[in-house]
């Protein structure tokens, strides 16, 4: 999957994706939405100001992937810091979930809007009849957020992380019959997409 983002006028970016790549990205974004959850829907007539200040959970999620997406503000086990983390989470997690959900929804909607190029149109290395995904500057930020969330989620499932050094060449050396191989390939591909998207947004 050799597709990479390139800068477009107005601060946006574009990438050519084939049908398989589109399907994988959409499926991953939908799974991320399911993991994050539907969110709280305001009841009809509910005070929007009150909903804005609604309190969220104070305990970290039990799912390791969600715990990675919504980490503790303070990692120390000190009781005072634990209380501060709980307080911080109570007033920030709902907003963070909403932002992550909005990012993933933009990924799904922009992919759904794609139309494959005709046979006579230019084709990228990613395959015949590739569709060109063109993003606005705002959509680029949504995509960056969602690509990061997807990599954090998959990395947690694979028990790898950027910080602990396990995202090294060992991921490339998995045998083809290793059951983790498809997930690892997706993880590495998402990282390449994220890197090239970041590069397009750099001045």
C-alpha positions as CSV (number, residue, x, y, z in Angstrom):
1,X,0.0,0.0,0.0
2,X,2.3,2.7,-1.3
3,X,-0.2,5.6,-1.3
4,X,1.1,8.8,0.4
5,X,-0.4,12.2,1.0
6,X,0.7,15.2,-1.0
7,X,0.0,18.9,-0.3
8,X,-2.7,20.7,-2.2
9,X,-3.5,24.4,-2.5
10,X,-5.2,26.0,0.5
11,X,-3.5,23.9,3.1
12,X,-5.2,20.6,2.2
13,X,-3.8,17.2,1.1
14,X,-4.6,14.4,-1.3
15,X,-3.8,10.8,-1.6
16,X,-4.7,8.1,-4.2
17,X,-6.4,5.0,-2.7
18,X,-7.5,1.8,-4.3
19,X,-10.7,-0.1,-3.4
20,X,-8.9,-2.3,-0.9
21,X,-7.3,0.6,0.9
22,X,-10.6,2.5,1.0
23,X,-12.4,-0.6,2.4
24,X,-9.7,-1.1,5.1
25,X,-9.6,2.5,6.2
26,X,-13.4,2.7,6.4
27,X,-13.7,-0.5,8.3
28,X,-11.0,0.6,10.8
29,X,-12.7,4.0,11.3
30,X,-16.1,2.3,11.9
31,X,-14.5,-0.1,14.4
32,X,-13.0,2.9,16.2
33,X,-16.4,4.6,16.4
34,X,-17.8,1.4,17.9
35,X,-15.0,1.2,20.4
36,X,-15.4,4.9,21.5
37,X,-19.2,4.5,21.7
38,X,-22.2,6.5,20.5
39,X,-21.8,9.2,23.1
40,X,-24.5,11.0,25.1
41,X,-27.4,12.3,23.1
42,X,-29.1,15.4,24.5
43,X,-32.8,14.8,25.2
44,X,-35.3,17.1,23.6
45,X,-35.7,20.3,25.6
46,X,-32.6,19.7,27.6
47,X,-30.6,22.8,28.6
48,X,-27.6,22.8,26.2
49,X,-25.6,24.8,28.7
50,X,-26.2,22.2,31.4
51,X,-25.3,19.4,28.9
52,X,-22.0,21.3,28.1
53,X,-21.0,21.0,31.7
54,X,-22.2,17.4,32.2
55,X,-19.8,15.3,34.2
56,X,-18.1,12.3,32.7
57,X,-16.6,9.2,34.3
58,X,-13.9,9.5,36.9
59,X,-12.3,6.1,36.5
60,X,-10.1,5.0,33.6
61,X,-11.7,2.6,31.0
62,X,-11.1,-1.1,31.7
63,X,-10.4,-1.8,28.0
64,X,-6.6,-1.3,27.5
65,X,-7.1,0.3,24.1
66,X,-9.6,2.8,25.5
67,X,-7.3,3.4,28.4
68,X,-4.6,4.4,25.8
69,X,-7.0,6.7,24.0
70,X,-8.2,8.3,27.3
71,X,-5.1,8.1,29.5
72,X,-4.7,9.3,33.1
73,X,-3.7,12.9,33.4
74,X,-1.2,12.0,36.2
75,X,0.4,8.6,36.2
76,X,1.6,8.7,39.7
77,X,-0.1,6.4,42.2
78,X,-0.1,9.1,44.9
79,X,-3.6,9.4,46.4
80,X,-3.7,13.2,45.8
81,X,-2.6,12.8,42.2
82,X,-5.1,10.0,41.7
83,X,-7.9,12.3,42.9
84,X,-6.6,15.0,40.6
85,X,-6.7,12.6,37.7
86,X,-10.2,11.5,38.5
87,X,-11.3,15.2,38.7
88,X,-9.6,16.0,35.4
89,X,-11.2,13.0,33.7
90,X,-14.6,13.8,35.0
91,X,-14.6,17.2,33.2
92,X,-12.6,16.3,30.0
93,X,-13.3,12.8,28.9
94,X,-16.8,13.5,27.4
95,X,-15.3,16.3,25.2
96,X,-12.4,14.2,24.2
97,X,-14.7,11.3,23.2
98,X,-16.8,13.7,21.1
99,X,-13.7,15.0,19.3
100,X,-12.4,11.5,18.6
101,X,-15.8,10.5,17.4
102,X,-16.1,13.5,15.1
103,X,-12.6,12.8,13.7
104,X,-13.5,9.2,12.9
105,X,-16.9,10.3,11.3
106,X,-15.0,12.7,9.0
107,X,-12.8,9.7,7.9
108,X,-15.9,7.6,7.1
109,X,-17.8,10.4,5.3
110,X,-14.8,11.5,3.2
111,X,-14.2,7.9,2.1
112,X,-17.9,7.4,1.3
113,X,-17.8,10.4,-0.9
114,X,-15.0,9.0,-3.1
115,X,-15.6,7.9,-6.7
116,X,-13.1,5.7,-8.5
117,X,-11.3,7.3,-11.5
118,X,-12.2,6.1,-14.9
119,X,-10.0,3.7,-16.9
120,X,-8.6,6.6,-18.9
121,X,-7.8,8.7,-15.8
122,X,-4.4,8.9,-14.2
123,X,-3.6,6.0,-11.9
124,X,-1.4,5.9,-8.9
125,X,0.9,3.1,-7.8
126,X,-1.7,2.0,-5.3
127,X,-3.7,0.3,-8.1
128,X,-6.0,0.5,-11.1
129,X,-8.9,2.8,-10.9
130,X,-7.7,4.5,-7.8
131,X,-9.8,7.2,-6.2
132,X,-8.1,10.5,-5.2
133,X,-9.1,11.5,-1.7
134,X,-8.8,15.3,-1.4
135,X,-9.1,16.8,2.1
136,X,-9.5,20.4,3.2
137,X,-7.2,21.8,5.9
138,X,-9.8,21.1,8.6
139,X,-10.4,17.5,7.3
140,X,-6.6,17.0,7.4
141,X,-6.7,17.7,11.1
142,X,-9.6,15.3,11.6
143,X,-7.7,12.6,9.7
144,X,-4.5,13.2,11.6
145,X,-6.4,12.7,14.9
146,X,-8.2,9.6,13.7
147,X,-5.0,8.0,12.2
148,X,-3.3,8.6,15.5
149,X,-6.2,7.0,17.4
150,X,-6.2,4.0,15.1
151,X,-2.5,3.5,15.6
152,X,-2.8,3.8,19.4
153,X,-5.6,1.3,19.4
154,X,-3.9,-1.3,17.1
155,X,-0.6,-0.7,18.9
156,X,-2.2,-1.5,22.2
157,X,-3.7,-4.7,20.8
158,X,-0.3,-5.7,19.5
159,X,1.3,-4.6,22.8
160,X,3.7,-2.2,21.0
161,X,4.2,1.5,21.5
162,X,6.3,4.3,20.1
163,X,7.6,5.1,23.5
164,X,9.0,1.8,24.7
165,X,11.0,1.0,21.6
166,X,9.1,-2.1,20.6
167,X,8.0,-0.5,17.3
168,X,11.3,-1.5,15.8
169,X,12.4,-3.7,12.9
170,X,10.9,-6.8,14.7
171,X,7.5,-5.8,13.4
172,X,8.8,-6.1,9.8
173,X,10.3,-9.6,10.5
174,X,7.1,-11.4,11.4
175,X,6.6,-14.6,9.4
176,X,3.7,-14.7,7.0
177,X,1.9,-17.3,9.1
178,X,2.0,-15.2,12.2
179,X,-1.6,-14.3,13.1
180,X,-0.5,-10.8,14.0
181,X,0.8,-10.1,10.5
182,X,-2.3,-8.4,9.0
183,X,-2.7,-6.2,12.0
184,X,1.0,-5.3,12.0
185,X,0.8,-4.4,8.3
186,X,-2.2,-2.2,8.9
187,X,-0.4,-0.5,11.9
188,X,2.7,0.2,9.8
189,X,0.7,1.5,6.8
190,X,-1.3,3.8,9.0
191,X,1.9,5.1,10.4
192,X,3.2,5.9,6.9
193,X,0.0,7.7,6.0
194,X,0.1,9.7,9.2
195,X,3.8,10.6,8.6
196,X,3.2,11.9,5.0
197,X,0.0,13.8,6.1
198,X,2.0,15.5,8.8
199,X,4.7,16.4,6.2
200,X,2.1,18.0,3.9
201,X,1.0,20.3,6.8
202,X,4.5,21.5,7.7
203,X,5.4,25.0,6.6
